[in-house]
Amino acid sequence: MIDKIEKLLKSLESSSIEELEIEIDDLKVKAKYYRQKPTETLIVEKISETPVQQTAIQKNIPEQNKIASENIHIVKSPIVGTFYRAPSPGTEPFVKEGDFVENGQTLCIIEALKVMNEIESDAPGRIVKILVKDGQPVEFDQPLFEIEKV
């Protein structure tokens, strides 16, 4: 079933379809294909799972949604997937704690259905804390980075 979904999502690249929802049993997947930027990005969001799985996932997300200071900006995951700090294994991470970043600078990659999605900073500042470990699964809207605004 995953192979069929992957093929369908791959076909979005050459079509004019910008949004697609798939619902099979207890799984609902919503895909949006953004074409505004010079590099195209496929965003895949898992909408629902069985109630038991949803409860288990929600318990695993730390209470990091609270902002300690007005000067701290939280970068959250726009999709469900696997978090990677570097472009490939064995290479330097995109950013480290203490690094200064600009608006639009790549912070990490989130892999969703074998599609690598670059996650960019939406605020300039200094990386105070990286909240996710390399290779860890992440959920939609899960905090990834704390950035101290400049």
N, C-alpha and C positions, 0 to 999 in steps of 0.2 A: 504494500500500500504506500509506503514512504517513497519508493522508487517512482510510482505514478505521480505522486504529488510533486516530487523534485522535477520530473520531466515537464509537468504542467507549468511550474514556476519558471523553468528555464525558457519555455516558449514565450513567456511575457517579454523577454528581451527584444524579440523581433516583431512584437505585435503593438497595436495602439492601445491595448488594455492597460489601464493604470491601477485598477483595484480589482481584487478577486477574493471571494469568500468561499471556503469549502467546509462542509459539515458532514462528518461521517461518524455515526454512532455518537459517542460522548466527546469527540474531538472536533473542535471548530478552529480553522486556521484562516486568518485574514492577511492577505498580502497586498502591499502597495508598492508600485514601481514609480520612483521619483525621477523625473527627467529634466529638472530645472538646472542642475549643475552640469558642468562639462563631463564629469564622471557620473555615470548612472548608478543608482543605489536601489537595491531591492530590500524592502523592510518586511519582515515576516513576524506576525504577532499571533501567538497562540491565545485564543480568546477564552476557551473553556475546557475543563477536564471534568472527570467525575468528582462529585462533592468531596469524597474522601481524599483524593489527590490534592484538591485545592486547599483543604485544611492543612495537610501536611506541608505543602509548599509555603503557605502563609506563615507557619510556625518557624520555618527555617530562615526567613528574612529577618535580620536583626532590626532592632528599634533605632535605625540610623536616619529616619526621616526627620528627626528633630534637629533643627539648625541651632548649633551652639551659640552662634553669634550672627548678627546681621551682616558681618563682613565676610562670611563663609557662603560660598555658592556650591550646591550639590549638583554634580552631573549624574543623571540617572540613565539607566538602560532604556533605549527606545524599543527594544525587542527581547524576545526569549532566545537564549542561545548559550554558547560557550565563550567565555571571556579569555582573550589572549592579550598580553602586554606588549608582545613583539610581533613584527611582520612575519617571522618564521622562526622555528626552533633554533636555538644557538646564536641568535642575533640580539643586539642591544634592544631593550624595551623602548617604546615610543617616548615615554616620560618616566621620571623617577620622582619620589618625594623630594621637595625642595626646588624642583625645576620651575622656571617661569614659562607660562604658555600664553599664546595669543588666541584671539577669537578665531575659530576655524581650524586650529592646529589638531592633527590626529593624536588622540590619547591612547586608543586601543583598537582592537578588532573584536567583533562578536560574530562568531560563526553560527549561522542558522540554516539548517538544511543544506549544508555544504556550500553556502554562499558566505563569503567574507565581507562583512560590513564594517567600514571604518567609522569609528565614533569620534566626533570632533568636539573640541571645547566650544561651549557656547558663552564663555566669559573669559576675559583675560585675567591673569593672576598667577599665583604661586601654588603648586600642588602641595597641599598640606598633608593629605592622607589618601592612599590608595586602599579602597575598602574591600576589594575582591582579589583573591589569589589567582595566579595564572592557571588556566585550564579549568577553572571552576564554572559550573553552570550558573547562569543568571536569569532572573525573571524580568518581565516587563516592569518598568518604573523602579527597579531596584537601584539604590544609590551605588555609584561606582567610584567617584572621586570627590574629595573636598578641595575646593579651590578658594584660597584667600584672595578676595578681590583687590586689585591694585588701584 
